[in-house]
Amino acid sequence: MDLEVLNGLLRPKSVAVVGASDTPGKIGYTVVRSLLESKYEGPIYPINPKGGTIQGLQAYTSVLEVPGEIDAAAVVVPAKLVPQVATECGQKGVKGLIVIASGFSEVGLHDLEDQVVTIAHEYGMRVLGPNIVGILSNSDKCNASFAPFLPLAGSAALVSQSGALLIAMDASTYIRRVGFDKMISIGNMSDVDFADLIEWLDQDASTECVSLYIEGIRDGRRFMETARKAGKPIVALKSGVSAHGAAAAASHTGSLAGAQKVYDAAFGQAGVVMASDLNNLFDRTLALSLQPPLTGDNLLILTNGGGVGVLATDSAERYGLPLRFAPKDVQVELKKHMPEFGSAKNPVDLTGMAGRDWYQDSTQYAYGHSWVDGLVVLYCETAMTDPQNIAEGIKAAVDASGVKGKPIVVSFVGGERSEAAMRWLVENGIPAYNEPDTAVNAMAALREYARNKAKASNGFTKLTDVDEAKARAIIAQVRAAGDRNVTEMESKMVFEAYGLPVVTSRQATTEDEAAEMANAMGYPIVMKILSPDILHKSDAGGVKVGLESEAEIREAFRTIMANAKAYNANADIHGVVVQKMAPWGTEVILGSVNDATFGPTLMFGLGGIFVEVLKDVTFRVAPVGVEETLSMLSDINGAPILKGVRGEAPRDTKALADVLSRYSQMICDLADEIQESDANPMIVYEEGAGACIVDARIILKPRKS
Ligand code: ACO
């Protein structure tokens, strides 16, 4: 990262507005107005061919005429003029261009956009945009945008791919009371992208939490790498996750890998917390910018109302933080701060009689206790209490406890007095929400952040007992034979080269050969059609299972051949696969997609109806170490099945985790060749007995033209 250049772009000490105007209603007018109204302290240089003065400021006909240095130039001239402006800015020594103008790649004019970036880079400048609103920074009193005013001051930073949304969020910070120091519009991301800004904001002293609105990421791997390294929490709202990928998918895995799932996996692995909608983005940003992460699962809820206590308890379970009863010593102490009929379990019900003292004392005790990892304090407005007084009691308790690094969130349910008290709490560093569910969700964000961060190291170690050259030779043979699908036999050979446990399978081209192989392998046998033109073998009548004798083998061979010819008369038939029937075990599916944004991505789930109907699968961006693959095994809803249910022995999860990690290496090593792949089904046996892949499929990337 070129810190000096990015500082010049994002915290400019002087700003030129190229296309500045004196005509109200023009964007070039508004940007100058915004800078003046935000009380920007550096020099503002309006640039307009007419010169003269603009809004009382000396205007210049070109940046080249400006006497002083220019850090950033906000560009508000029509798109076709931007390359010329960029050249002049480069000659002037401007550090960065804030290209507000639209009319570039978003309308198909990619070349024009590329031209601007090329010119900028020639002069060592960076480009924000084009097609953006601009940048806003409270700590720099800089509104170089056409958003009407700086956001409510705070310690979050928003990076938004949508300009309109940024303006809307800017205005709503005052209603929602969530403070931002910076808002950066990123638009077409021709040059400066999310990763650049995460890196830059991570070192920015005024930013505590990075909040992202994302429509698309260009380089998913770089995004993950930068997010992983960031020392500050990142929360992201991703839109446009509905119809991606599935339509073009050829394999089972491909059809299950919607963008939502892949993004969820990638963000989790990178330590990024997801938000579900705009409200949630604000709520989570508030907690992450004011409170430390929740590093353990012991959440304690204090309340004066049973109803909100139960609602919050339900929410805690929903968001993956199920409540546990507090230990005896905690209960005994808390009992001292409530009437006889209160409850010191969890949630702790101080009852409607609770006034400031009980709130303050119980908060101070609970917050200071080592068993409590995080505290949620709920309050229902009563006629006997003053919400402001309760708020001050909570804050005093937190301060008096002397505890640091432990999160607390609050929810007050009531009227205007409660709203005012919550505003005061937020101003004093305690996130407060008017809905218990929102408060618990915010606490869950602090937990997700801690969990994601803990596992964001990945822990993958490259295996050496794999034969990449052999796998590549098999793929090369397939490519040499024409642009066709990889057969089951070939797929299995690639898998085998990576040490994946493939069931013994051989290719037979004649009935006699099939019989001879079956006799040598031993019964029962499975026989399958082998043809690059028949992908759905069962649909073609191309699979026979449980063959017990030579006679059955011979009959199956003839039937399969006849069925295949009837199914597709032009199919290129390579014979059949003769394979030993794998003993019964637990069916799972393993697969991969080469995601357009994140590259090779691994999928795991239980097989059969679990994948067909319930779509109970989980994803990770590859490669993944054994620890991460173990977390995949516990991610799926059917996880208890692997642990052994109804008296069944636990499955060999150790072997499974190893297979997943190997598989993830295979799809990364061969990422230039493999588009999608499936090991479906793979059978997993009892602990110590391993697993075996029964069927395999690889779909190659289209040839490079
Ligand atoms: N250098 C400096 N100034 C110049 C130059 C030049 N080379 N050439 C022309 N100008 C002046 C013009 O004379 C004019 O000033 P004036 O009002 O004194 O005459 C000013 O620059 C602007 O030029 P116009 O041709 O009047 O252009 P206009 O203001 O109509 O539009 C704009 C320019 C705003 C950049 C427009 O092309 C555009 O892209 N609009 C969309 C911007 C946008 O919405 N971006 C954010 C997207 S996100 C969201 O949607 C919220």
Boltz pocket constraint, residues with backbone or C-beta under 6 A from the ligand:
constraints:
  - pocket:
      binder: B
      contacts: [[A, 18], [A, 19], [A, 20], [A, 21], [A, 22], [A, 23], [A, 26], [A, 27], [A, 28], [A, 47], [A, 48], [A, 49], [A, 50], [A, 61], [A, 75], [A, 76], [A, 77], [A, 78], [A, 79], [A, 81], [A, 85], [A, 100], [A, 101], [A, 102], [A, 103], [A, 131], [A, 132], [A, 133], [A, 162], [A, 163], [A, 164], [A, 165], [A, 167]]
      max_distance: 6.0
